């Protein structure tokens, strides 16, 4: 190299392309991702809304069932837990049913007692003056009513097996008779048990 000449060095500069996508492509990917994410969030919100609605509907259904059960319970209690059945008269501690049957539906004493048994009761019994008065007070009409008193072995006995303690309450004769009650009369009559009349049933009142 001649004196005075300068040494010149040459270098090659190489620009290596990076892996990052162009800005436009990156924006496109972000847009697609945003749309997918929004769709997923919408689906999740819809699913959560349906679950809340189903839960609310289930709660309302259970509440309706409880209310319906309560209403039915009150109705049943009101209907079944009265002291006396419908059509019966209450005079504590008993309920009385006055079967005002007309001919030809009147019954003999035995038939009347059988009818009362079918009503979960017996022909009326009066062990004291209060029960005797209760029978008289609640009765009606002028026809005679069978009560639960008849002759057994020449003694007046009630259908519960007890003896009549107030013999003055009934008019003789004793043999073969059954007791018939007439409203307004102080004494009962002894008549043939095969005659047909109306009758009075009695049962214990419910405690409510």
C-alpha positions in Angstrom: 0.0 0.0 0.0 1.3 3.4 -0.9 2.3 5.8 1.7 -0.4 8.2 2.4 -3.2 6.0 1.3 -5.8 5.3 4.0 -7.1 1.8 4.7 -10.8 1.4 4.1 -12.7 -1.4 5.9 -16.0 -2.6 4.6 -18.6 -4.3 6.8 -21.8 -6.0 5.7 -24.8 -5.2 7.7 -27.6 -7.9 7.6 -31.1 -7.1 9.0 -32.7 -10.3 10.2 -36.5 -10.3 10.0 -38.2 -10.9 13.4 -40.9 -13.5 14.1 -43.5 -10.9 15.1 -46.4 -10.7 12.7 -47.2 -7.5 10.9 -49.3 -5.0 12.9 -52.4 -5.6 10.7 -52.3 -9.4 11.3 -51.9 -8.9 15.0 -54.9 -6.6 15.1 -56.8 -9.2 13.2 -56.0 -12.0 15.7 -56.9 -9.7 18.6 -60.3 -8.9 17.0 -61.1 -12.6 16.5 -60.0 -13.4 20.1 -62.2 -10.6 21.4 -65.2 -11.8 19.4 -64.8 -15.4 20.7 -64.3 -14.2 24.3 -67.5 -12.0 24.0 -69.5 -15.0 22.7 -68.3 -17.2 25.5 -69.1 -14.5 28.1 -72.6 -14.1 26.6 -73.2 -17.9 26.7 -72.0 -18.0 30.3 -74.3 -15.2 31.2 -77.3 -16.9 29.4 -76.5 -20.1 31.2 -76.3 -18.4 34.6 -79.5 -16.6 33.9 -81.3 -19.8 33.1 -80.0 -21.4 36.3 -81.2 -18.5 38.3 -84.6 -18.7 36.7 -84.9 -22.4 37.2 -83.9 -22.0 40.9 -86.5 -19.3 41.3 -89.2 -21.4 39.6 -88.3 -24.3 41.8 -88.6 -22.2 45.0 -91.9 -20.8 43.9 -93.2 -24.3 43.1 -92.2 -25.5 46.6 -93.8 -22.5 48.2 -97.1 -23.1 46.3 -97.1 -26.8 47.4 -96.6 -25.7 51.0 -99.4 -23.1 50.8 -101.7 -25.6 49.2 -100.9 -28.2 51.9 -101.7 -25.6 54.6 -105.0 -24.6 53.0 -106.0 -28.3 52.7 -105.0 -28.9 56.3 -107.1 -26.0 57.5 -110.1 -27.1 55.5 -109.8 -30.7 56.7 -109.4 -29.6 60.3 -112.3 -27.2 60.1 -114.5 -30.0 58.5 -113.4 -33.0 60.6 -112.5 -31.5 64.0 -115.8 -30.1 65.0 -117.3 -31.4 68.2 -120.2 -33.0 66.2 -120.8 -34.3 62.7 -122.9 -32.2 60.3 -126.6 -32.5 61.2 -125.9 -33.4 64.8 -126.9 -31.2 67.8 -124.3 -30.5 70.5 -125.2 -30.7 74.2 -122.0 -31.3 76.2 -120.6 -33.8 76.5 -122.7 -35.5 73.7 -123.9 -35.1 70.2 -127.5 -36.0 69.2 -129.0 -36.9 65.9 -132.8 -36.8 65.6 -133.9 -39.1 62.8 -137.2 -37.7 61.8 -138.1 -40.5 59.5 -141.6 -40.6 58.1 -143.7 -43.7 57.3 -142.8 -46.1 55.7 -139.2 -45.3 56.7 -139.7 -45.5 60.4 -138.0 -48.4 62.3 -138.5 -50.9 65.1 -136.3 -50.4 68.2 -133.8 -53.0 67.0 -133.6 -51.5 63.6 -133.2 -48.0 65.0 -130.3 -49.2 67.2 -128.7 -50.9 64.2 -129.0 -47.6 62.3 -127.3 -45.7 65.1 -124.5 -48.2 65.2 -124.0 -47.5 61.5 -123.5 -43.9 62.5 -120.9 -44.8 65.1 -123.4 -44.1 67.9 -126.2 -45.7 70.0 -129.8 -44.9 70.8 -129.8 -42.0 73.2 -129.1 -42.7 76.9 -130.1 -40.4 79.8 -128.4 -41.3 83.1 -129.3 -38.0 84.8 -131.8 -35.2 84.6 -129.4 -33.0 82.5 -129.2 -35.7 79.8 -132.9 -36.2 80.0 -133.5 -32.5 79.5 -131.0 -32.4 76.6 -133.0 -35.0 74.7 -136.2 -33.0 75.3 -134.7 -29.6 74.4 -133.3 -30.6 71.0 -136.2 -32.8 69.8 -139.0 -31.6 67.6 -142.4 -32.7 66.4 -145.1 -34.7 68.2 -144.2 -38.2 67.1 -142.4 -40.5 69.4 -138.7 -41.2 69.3 -137.0 -44.4 70.3 -134.3 -44.0 73.0 -131.8 -46.6 74.2 -133.9 -48.1 76.9 -135.7 -51.4 76.9 -136.7 -54.3 79.2 -134.1 -57.1 79.8 -135.1 -59.8 82.3 -137.9 -57.7 83.6 -135.6 -54.7 84.3 -135.2 -51.5 82.4 -131.7 -51.3 81.0 -129.8 -48.9 78.8 -128.0 -50.0 75.7 -124.7 -49.5 77.5 -125.7 -52.2 80.0 -126.5 -49.9 82.9 -129.8 -50.0 84.9 -132.4 -47.2 84.8 -132.0 -45.6 88.2 -135.1 -43.3 87.9 -138.0 -45.6 87.5 -140.4 -42.6 87.8 -139.2 -41.5 84.4 -141.2 -44.2 82.5 -144.8 -45.3 82.6 -145.4 -49.1 83.1 -145.8 -51.8 82.0 -142.4 -53.3 82.1 -142.7 -56.7 80.3 -141.6 -56.7 76.7 -141.4 -53.0 76.3 -139.0 -50.4 74.8 -138.9 -46.8 75.8 -140.5 -44.1 73.6 -139.9 -40.4 74.1 -142.4 -37.8 73.3 -141.4 -34.1 73.2 -143.0 -32.1 76.0 -143.9 -35.1 78.1 -142.2 -35.6 81.5 -142.4 -39.4 81.3 -141.4 -41.9 78.7 -143.8 -44.5 77.4 -143.3 -48.3 77.3 -144.5 -49.6 73.9 -143.9 -52.8 71.9 -140.4 -53.0 70.5 -141.8 -54.1 67.2 -143.6 -50.9 66.6 -142.1 -48.4 64.1 -141.1 -44.9 65.1 -138.5 -42.2 64.7 -135.3 -42.4 66.8 -132.5 -40.5 68.5 -128.8 -41.4 68.2 -126.2 -40.2 70.6 -122.4 -40.2 70.5 -119.6 -38.5 72.6 -118.6 -35.1 71.3 -115.1 -34.6 70.1 -112.7 -32.5 72.2 -111.3 -29.6 70.0 
